[in-house]
Amino acid sequence: MIVVILRRAIRTVPVLLGASVLVFASIRLIPGDPALIFAGDHATPELVAQTRRELGLDRPLWAQYAIFLRRAVMGDLGTSTRTGRPVAGELMHRYRMTLLLAGAAIAFSVTVGVPLGIVAAVRRGRGPDKASVAVALLGVSLPTFLLGVLLQLVLAVRLGWFPVAGAQSWQHLVLPAISLGAFPVAHITRLLRTSLLETLGEDYTRTARAKGLPESAVVLRHALKPALIPAVTIVGLQFGAMLGASVFAEAVFTWPGIGRYLVQAIAFRDYPVVQGAVLLLAATYVTANLAVDLVYAWLDPRTR
């Protein structure tokens, strides 16, 4: 298993390098001159040129990328052209808040989606199965921002169960986590149902029934573990997708995460912040997929 971990970890290095190249190149395609924005609209050409030199924007692109990569490896993501503060320090608090939100959303989706998928497979064609289909369709159909607004109107404004917005306590986390985790619930439910129906028809589950084991033991001990493999893959992919989709939940609930900060940095052409934030999200996405590969290898030893 250690060899598997090392092999999978080495494979992430070229992925991160490719992500850094794409981030560095794409941010340069955004219209606007960050030196002009930093110096001000009424700055003289001399001041703009001086600002460009101070920011290192007068150097060739390959030199700028080499400096960016060297600093990123050392944990230095540069200085914000808008605030003049280190990017790493400004990102970390927001990054923790986004991870907290994404983690709560994943916990909600797994807690709801896995039982729904199991019940739908065991009660195939019956009421619980049809109800899970309705829940899945609802979760797929409602966009994150629309579901967030509906949750605010019903659970926060009318019923007063949760705060409308903010991030002062755990109660503020509930509504954005539900709005962000509703979409993965639908995928986990339907995928687990399909996978579990397949494993329930395998020879080893029929053998378990023939030995006289109760149906709950057949499902939970013999059929569920191999059926979880596709669901685990979806969970990893959805966690990475949540890091990008969290900007909608953060905007609706004014959650101080990295998504809102990234949008503001793009508007102000803040190159260091955009590069650092996107690279950090890419590294998190790669790490999540690495964790999924390891869990996959644990669930199915044949993949090692």
VEXVEXVO-466503 format. One record per atom (N, C-alpha, C, CB): x, y, z. Coordinates in steps of 0.001 Angstrom, whole numbers, plus 500000, padded with zeros to 6 digits. Glycine has a CB too. Layout:
XYZ/...
This chain:
500826498794500000/500000500000500000/500868501267500000/499062500000501219/502024501210500652/502916502361500670/503415502670499265/504099502112501613/503707501608498501/504151501808497123/503060502471496303/504556500473496485/501814502062496530/500678502669495828/500576504156496159/499362501950496199/500739504500497435/500652505904497847/501751506726497181/500751506026499381/502984506211497196/504096506946496596/503903507100495097/505421506240496884/503452506042494434/503264506113492990/502186507130492627/502900504737492432/501079507102493342/500001508060493061/500415509489493401/498741507686493847/501206509662494462/501638511010494838/502591511589493801/502309510993496215/503482510759493250/504405511241492219/503650511683490982/505420510156491852/502563511011490678/501785511372489493/501116512741489623/500732510318489229/500961513227490830/500319514531491002/501246515696490665/499826514676492421/502562515456490656/503519516545490409/503340517151489023/504952516039490567/503352516357487934/503137516990486617/501763517632486477/503316515965485519/500775517106487178/499447517721487120/499485519122487720/498409516851487859/500147519263488850/500259520574489492/501078521538488639/500892520434490881/502137521032488004/502923521883487123/502085522368485939/504161521132486624/501311521460485354/500434521863484259/499388522870484704/499753520652483665/498860522679485914/497875523630486436/498506525003486653/497271523113487752/499747525030487136/500408526319487347/500647527040486031/501732526124488080/501002526295484965/501199526919483657/499887527490483128/501779525905482657/498804526715483263/497507527189482778/497034528408483556/496465526078482872/497248528398484862/496837529543485683/497628530780485293/497028529239487184/498929530622485164/499785531751484833/499444532314483450/501257531332484889/499191531429482478/498913531893481117/497525532508481000/499048530741480131/496531531876481627/495158532364481477/494950533706482151/494182531358482042/495633533951483276/495440535224483972/495988536379483146/496115535192485351/496982536086482295/497517537133481434/496583537492480294/498842536709480879/495586536645480035/494635536918478964/493499537835479404/494066535624478445/493396538099480696/492334538974481194/492633540409480739/492218538890482763/491678541091480124/491928542476479676/492233543391480855/490713543019478896/493051544387480585/493387545363481621/494839545277482045/492500545169482823/495363546388482523/496746546484482975/496760546619484490/497475547683482304/497234545595485218/497250545701486683/498125546843487185/497729544401487288/499170547187486450/500015548317486861/499230549621486820/501259548423485958/498394549794485799/497572550996485696/496524551029486801/496895551068484322/495943549874487102/494944549814488178/495597550110489519/494255548430488213/496780549563489728/497465549769491011/497929551218491165/498670548816491134/498388551820490049/498878553197490115/497750554215490155/499774553484488935/496579553859489615/495457554787489599/495167555276488194/495733555966490511/493923555653487965/493506556079486630/494192557365486179/492010556269486599/494565558212487112/495161559505486764/496684559498486901/494573560600487642/497297558318486948/498746558229487083/499430558602485780/499161556823487515/500604559165485907/501391559532484735/501999558281484107/502498560545485112/502366558323482828/503020557160482200/504289556738482920/503349557466480753/505033557704483471/506244557358484196/505934556537485451/507007558623484571/504865556950486173/504484556219487378/503988554817487038/503407556985488145/503229554705485937/502751553388485514/503923552482485158/501796553517484314/504926553027484438/506102552241484076/506885551818485316/507004553039483131/507001552723486278/507694552376487520/506943551287488282/507860553618488404/505630551416488331/504817550393489004/504960549043488317/503338550811489033/505004549057486986/505164547809486242/506507547157486568/505048548065484728/507551547949486717/508857547395487083/508834546834488497/509946548465486961/508197547553489420/508129547082490807/507355545768490913/507476548146491699/506326545608490076/505534544378490101/506171543259489282/504137544652489585/507224543576488560/507896542567487744/507196542263486445/508037541319488512/506269543132486022/505512542891484803/506260543301483547/504209543619484866/507412543945483716/508189544340482543/509132543233482079/508984545597482845/509205542134482836/510090541042482473/509397540109481467/510523540260483734/510173539272480764/509556538276479861/508650537326480632/510643537470479116/507699536739479914/506726535866480564/507400534661481206/505680535402479560/508404534107480531/509057532925481109/509770533282482411/510058532316480108/510322534489482480/510981534915483708/509965535145484822/511792536189483463/508818535736484466/507764535924485460/507263534573485984/506596536728484856/507114533603485074/506641532276485501/507673531585486391/506331531394484275/508941531702486049/509987531075486863/509990531652488276/511370531267486209/509836532970488377/509787533606489697/508543533149490462/509797535149489559/507417533106489768/506167532677490399/506267531241490901/505001532806489415/506828530333490077/506928528928490462/507893528741491623/507371528081489274/509033529441491580/510011529303492661/509429529781493987/511289530089492333/508733530902493951/508132531413495176/506997530516495671/507616532826494952/506222529962494734/505102529101495133/505598527841495827/504254528725493914/506705527273495337/507271526085495970/507710526393497400/508460525553495150/508158527609497625/508606528023498961/507467528554499828/509680529085498838/506238528549499292/505089529010500055/504830530492499951/505264528656501466/505565531173499086/505381532612498878/504573532816497605/506756533357498792/503348533271497749/502467533478496604/502471534923496124/501058533063496955/503403535709496610/503506537087496151/502764538066497044/502987537194494752/502651539288496554/501993540376497280/500824540893496463/502988541522497592/499710541107497109/498520541612496419/498783543007495876/497300541627497364/498464543207494598/498628544536494008/497542545500494470/498618544441492490/496498544967495093/495395545835495536/495563546272496981/494059545119495373/496005545359497846/496124545683499264/497563545831499728/495449544630500080/498527545312498942/499916545376499348/500290544391500430/500229546732499806/499436543413500709/499691542418501739/500101541092501105/498452542230502627/500793540222501871/501149538902501335/499900538092500973/502000538124502355/499926537493499801/498763536748499322/498500535517500184/498961536333497863/499571534831500590/499402533607501372/498635533866502667/500761532993501689/498976534954503346/498279535278504584/496820535614504368/498956536420505266/496507536337503279/495124536701503009/494303535488502571/495066537787501942/494965534516501935/494232533362501431/493908532341502518/495021532699500337/494778532201503497/494653531072504411/493359531093505198/495812531051505357/492977532259505745/491726532316506499/490540532007505596/491551533695507152/490508532604504424/489411532350503494/489423530910503000/489489533306502311/490614530368502824/490728528976502384/490166528028503438/492195528623502084/490466528283504698/489921527446505772/488401527523505805/490497527869507130/487855528712505566/486408528857505570/485772528116504392/486027530335505531/486422528152503235/485893527417502084/485993525918502307/486639527809500805/487105525454502874/487225524031503186/486173523597504207/488630523719503714/485916524450505179/484877524138506168/483524524009505497/484821525217507260/483217524930504594/481942524887503888/481849523657502993/481751526156503058/482909523388502212/482900522222501321/482847520922502119/484140522231500412/483570520856503230/483527519656504059/482156519414504666/484553519752505155/481511520482505126/480157520334505664/479176519918504580/479695521638506312/479348520463503364/478468520090502261/478653518629501873/478724520987501054/479907518152501848/480171516744501538/479599515842502628/481686516497501380/479778516239503897/479218515455504998/477706515362504878/479602516069506349/477064516476504523/475610516462504342/475210515550503182/475088517888504098/475931515642502059/475568514848500887/475768513358501138/476389515287499677/476841512989501847/477070511574502139/476070511064503162/478497511353502645/475810511867504189/474869511458505238/473470511240504676/474823512506506353/473080512048503711/471746511913503125/471755510967501929/471213513282502701/472762511076501069/472762510323499823/472965508836500004/473811510847498928/473862508416500897/474130506987501083/472906506250501631/475320506792502027/472255506706502702/471037506006503136/469930506001502078/470510506643504402/469767507111501364/468749507132500310/469063506113499218/468640508535499701/470334506002498841/470709505031497823/470491503601498281/472148505223497434/470801503326499543/470594501970500072/469113501624500114/471204501839501478/468315502542500630/466870502297500718/466264502144499331/466172503440501476/466710502966498389/466175502883497031/466505501548496382/466718504020496180/467695501009496655/468071499719496067/467331498564496735/469583499504496180/467216498612498062/466547497526498779/465049497527498490/466795497648500291/464456498715498380/463025498859498098/462786499230496642/462404499916499015/463409498546495768/463346498871494336/461908498828493814/464223497898493531/461527499914493127/460201499986492535/459095500346493506/459880498701491905/459403500554494781/458398500874495779/458433502369496108/458616500034497051/457695502739497125/457579504141497489/458903504804497817/456670504276498646/459749504193498680/461041504824498979/461915505031497741/461794503986499984/461863504092496815/462640504236495586/462138505423494770/462572502946494750/460847505563494644/460287506691493895/460570508013494605/458771506510493704/460547508004495927/460854509230496668/462313509638496461/460564509039498170/463218508656496418/464627508983496183/464832509551494789/465503507744496377/464069509052493805/464140509616492456/463704511080492469/463261508803491479/462646511374493209/462161512756493297/463202513661493964/460831512810494080/463831513163495027/464862513945495703/466050514191494777/465324513231496981/466433513162494023/467562513301493103/467256514320492010/467911511947492476/466054514244491443/465674515204490404/465633516628490949/464313514835489812/465139516784492172/465080518113492778/466481518663493018/464298518067494096/467392517808493498/468744518262493761/469498518639492506/469495517211494492/469242517914491398/469918518219490143/469335519463489496/469822517038489186/468041519687489651/467355520761488926/467579522135489536/465883520479488872/467714522206490852/467816523513491500/469268523989491525/467249523452492931/469565525144490940/470925525698491054/471254526057492503/471077526944490157/472530526135492790/472969526390494163/472462527728494684/474486526352494242/472567528777493872/472162530102494357/470651530181494556/472618531194493378/469862529495493669/468411529524493817/467981528751495055/467731528949492571/468564527592495268/468246526821496469/468641527590497720/468953525460496439/469770528294497671/470185529089498813/469195530183499152/471527529691498556/468677530867498129/467683531923498361/466407531326498936/467373532684497050/465967530180498414/464758529532498936/464939529118500391/464397528308498085/466100528586500724/466368528208502113/466365529432503023/467712527476502220/466907530533502533/466883531758503328/465455532224503584/467674532859502628/464636532220502541/463257532696502685/462451531822503631/462575532746501330/462604530500503526/461756529582504298/462315529345505699/461614528246503564/463567528870505768/464122528439507053/464684529582507892/465200527429506819/465089530667507244/465692531774507992/464708532903508242/466897532310507250/464032533392507186/463158534561507322/461817534174507947/462931535222505951/461163533164507385/459812532823507859/459830532014509150/459068532046506790/460651530958509200/460659530095510381/461658530557511435/460971528672509978/462696531282511026/463671531790511981/464538530731512621/462977532532513035/464714529582511964/465514528502512534/467012528767512432/465182527199511846/467423529434511375/468844529662511137/469080531120510764/469372528727510028/470303531609510942/470618532988510507/470553533110508980/472029533409511011/470267534302508528/470152534537507089/471519534475506417/469492535896506817/472529535079507017/473860535139506404/474884535368507496/473942536262505323/476166535277507101/477251535489508043/478012534206508324/476717536064509332/478950534279509260/479783533114509591/480239533173511041/481004533037508658/479335533571511939/479723533750513329/479617532477514159/478883534813513947/478810531505513759/478608530302514558/478300529135513627/477465530502515593/478135527939514221/477858526770513399/476484526858512744/477955525506514237/475552527614513344/474238527771512722/474330528453511365/473320528563513633/475319529343511203/475484530026509916/475977529078508828/476455531192510061/476504527909509216/477051526968508246/475989526053507657/478130526139508889/474871525900508328/473893524883507939/473293525164506552/472776524806508983/472751526345506360/472061526647505099/473000526642503891/471377527996505199/474172527293503946/475064527195502781/475547525783502512/476253528092502971/475733524966503553/476155523582503343/475061522776502649/476526522926504680/473809523003503030/472701522288502378/472570522707500922/471376522545503121/472643524004500669/472504524484499287/473650523996498410/472443526014499258/474844523880498960/475987523417498181/476017521896498066/477279523912498805/475473521187499051/475526519725499036/474326519049498418/475684519231500404/473324519813497985/472125519191497405/472427518502496082/471033520237497201/473259519110495261/473587518517493961/474327517188494105/474429519488493142/475354517068494961/475989515765495142/475072514708495737/477186515912496011/474095515105496549/473157514138497100/472467513366495982/472119514838497984/472042514078494949/471350513437493836/472255512422493137/470865514492492834/473499512806492895/474421511906492206/474750510681493061/475706512649491837/475027510895494332/475379509776495205/474209508806495324/475795510285496598/473008509335495470/471831508483495627/471613507584494417/470597509334495863/471585508162493228/471291507383492032/472438506425491686/471015508318490854/473678506877491867/474808506023491531/474927504846492502/476099506838491533/474736505117493790/474799504044494774/473657503061494578/474765504613496189/472491503549494223/471363502647493961/471699501686492826/470091503452493618/472197502219491720/472525501376490575/473627500379490911/472945502237489391/474664500853491582/475780499976491922/475374498904492920/476931500788492481/474544499264493887/474120498301494892/473203497242494291/473417499011496042/472376497626493350/471531496636492674/472381495599491936/470573497332491687/473500496035491375/474390495099490686/475052494131491665/475462495864489907/475564494655492781/476239493787493739/475263492851494455/476990494626494757/474018493277494617/473027492395495238/472691491198494361/471760493169495546/472992491297493079/472757490176492168/473976489306491928/472269490689490865/475107489606492605/476316488814492415/476232487479493167/477543489606492879/477134486574492790/477121485236493378/477429485259494868/478117484347492667/478351486138495297/478722486128496712/477591486611497609/479947486988496932/476718487499497101/475573487907497916/474521486799497958/474955489209497368/474357486084496856/473419484942496883/473930483852497816/473214484365495457/475244483673497844/475823482701498769/475590483121500212/477321482532498504/475724484427500477/475478484921501840/474032484681502258/475809486420501937/473105484882501330/471701484601501650/471487483111501882/470779485096500523/472152482291501065/471981480843501200/472517480328502533/472678480124500053/473492481052503108/474031480658504409/473088481016505552/475381481315504633/472009481737505233/471038482082506251/471247483419506913/471034481057507271/472131484259506363/472352485575506950/471137486464506745/473596486231506347/470830487335507712/469719488279507520/470013489253506380/469446489059508820/468950489804505810/469101490675504657/469925491917504986/467739491082504132/469795492426506206/470584493599506578/472076493292506561/470171494100507959/472463492111507021/473875491727506995/474358491509505568/474099490459507824/473512490975504721/473886490767503321/474158492102502642/472779490000502569/473293493064502918/473431494372502268/474616495140502829/472150495194502437/474704495251504146/475699496124504763/477090495502504801/475269496478506160/477189494183504971/478495493553505132/479072493001503826/478392492444506138/478235492616502907/478728491953501700/478523492778500431/478049490621501543/477395493448500294/477097494131499034/477494495608499048/475622494010498725/477504496243500221/477687497687500267/479114498110499949/477298498207501621/480108497406500466/481497497837500294/481904497924498824/482427496887501024/481713496874498011/482059497040496588/481162498035495870/481983495707495880/479939498220496344/479033499180495700/479439500614495975/477607498956496168/480230500837497015/480640502194497367/481727502746496454/481120502224498789/482371501891495657/483499502349494842/483100503468493895/484078501192494049/482048503338493075/481656504473492218/481229505698493023/480520504059491292/480572505480494161/480133506617494976/481317507381495544/479229506142496113/482368506666495943/483568507333496463/484199508198495381/484591506297496983/484224507685494153/484762508473493042/483977509759492851/484748507658491750/482661509658492910/481810510843492753/482037511823493890/480330510444492692/482207511314495109/482429512198496254/483705513007496060/482505511385497561/484782512357495597/486020513074495361/485894514124494289/487094512122494996/485231513771493190/485049514731492108/484150515885492548/484457514038490875/483098515570493290/482193516621493734/482847517545494748/480943516013494326/483768517020495553/484467517892496498/485286518936495748/485377517067497432/485968518492494698/486705519453493891/485795520449493207/487531518738492864/484651519967492721/483706520867492060/483113521871493046/482585520065491393/482954521452494304/482390522354495310/483299523552495567/482146521601496612/484599523349495438/485514524460495663/485270525586494673/486955523986495568/484876525213493437/484542526233492456/483124526742492603/484740525699491076/482187525819492894/480787526219493021/480495526946494325/479901525010492914/481436526898495266/481190527554496552/481035529056496421/482309527249497508/481507529624495309/481397531073495134/479933531505495138/482080531514493823/479035530661494624/477616531019494604/477033531001496018/476830530054493691/477337529946496773/476851529890498146/477467530994498991/477153528529498763/478737531286498768/479393532353499527/478804533717499197/480893532357499248/478395533907497949/477795535183497571/476407535344498185/477712535300496048/475620534267498184/474250534346498711/474262534528500219/473451533084498342/475140533798500909/475152533807502375/476270534677502948/475294532390502898/476924535480502103/478051536334502505/479061535551503353/477540537562503292/479392534366502879/480360533519503580/481771533978503196/480145531995503231/482630534262504163/483959534818503852/484939533764503356/484536535499505077/484646533199502191/485496532155501644/486376532654500521/484662531017501159/487093531708499933/488065532058498904/487384532375497578/489065530925498718/486158531881497378/485456532135496124/485146533606495914/484181531342496079/484563534247496907/484253535671496812/485526536492496668/483463536134498041/486549536099497405/487824536816497332/488431536701495938/488808536274498382/488289535543495316/488827535340493975/488093536189492949/488745533871493588/486768536261493062/485988537084492140/486385538557492254/484485536917492412/486568539033493476/486999540411493669/488396540647493090/486981540763495155/489284539672493235/490638539813492695/490617539852491172/491532538662493178/489752539074490543/489641539102489086/489147540469488625/488694537989488588/488186541040489347/487645542344488967/488718543430489035/486465542713489872/489654543316489984/490697544325490149/492007543933489448/490956544559491630/491986542860488655/493174542400487940/494348542175488895/493565543410486859/494055541593490033/495075541334491037/495738539989490705/494460541329492485/496767540036489863/497416538820489370/497885537881490477/498585539190488514/498632538348491457/499141537424492479/498028536704493237/500012538175493463/496957537411493561/495859536778494292/495178535728493430/494839537828494752/494886536062492181/494216535111491298/495087533881491083/493879535769489949/496372534090490811/497278532956490613/497353532089491863/498677533450490233/497538532713493012/497657531950494247/496383531207494594/498031532860495380/495226531859494425/493963531231494784/493653530048493875/492834532248494722/493823530243492573/493519529156491634/494493527999491822/493572529663490177/495761528297492038/496743527239492266/496439526480493553/498159527825492321/496001527174494576/495642526525495833/494426525624495650/495366527572496917/493435526099494900/492254525273494630/492618524065493775/491167526103493932/493517524258492803/493940523137491961/494678522085492790/494838523634490812/495540522540493698/496259521598494561/495286520836495462/497305522341495417/494260521513495951/493257520838496774/492479519814495966/492299521855497385/492145520171494736/491419519244493862/492261517997493587/491039519936492532/493550518196493301/494440517059493039/494583516200494289/495827517547492566/494712516831495452/494829516085496700/493570515275496981/495110517034497860/492408515854496701/491154515131496900/491079513909495990/489957516054496644/491503514056494744/491497512913493837/492522511861494247/491768513372492414/493663512290494798/494630511342495327/494038510548496484/495896512067495777/493311511231497367/492657510542498476/491620509553497963/492002511551499424/490894509922496908/489912509009496321/490595507772495754/489106509718495224/491732507952495091/492470506807494555/492907505852495662/493689507284493771/493340506415496781/493782505570497889/492608504824498522/494498506414498948/491492505506498690/490306504834499222/489815503763498246/489183505858499505/489899504074496967/489523503120495928/490374501858496033/489671503754494531/491697502044496225/492594500905496357/492299500103497627/494045501377496360/491844500793498661/491494500083499901/490204499286499737/491349501076501063/489234499863499041/487959499167498838/488099497994497875/486908500137498315/488926498172496851/489085497130495844/490578496829495688/488450497562494477/491107495809496401/492544495523496333/493040495186494916/492870494377497260/492159494816494010/492589494499492643/493175495700491929/491428493957491843/492805496927492332/493294498136491659/494716498501492093/492354499306491942/495271497822493067/496620498154493533/497687497710492538/496881497511494892/
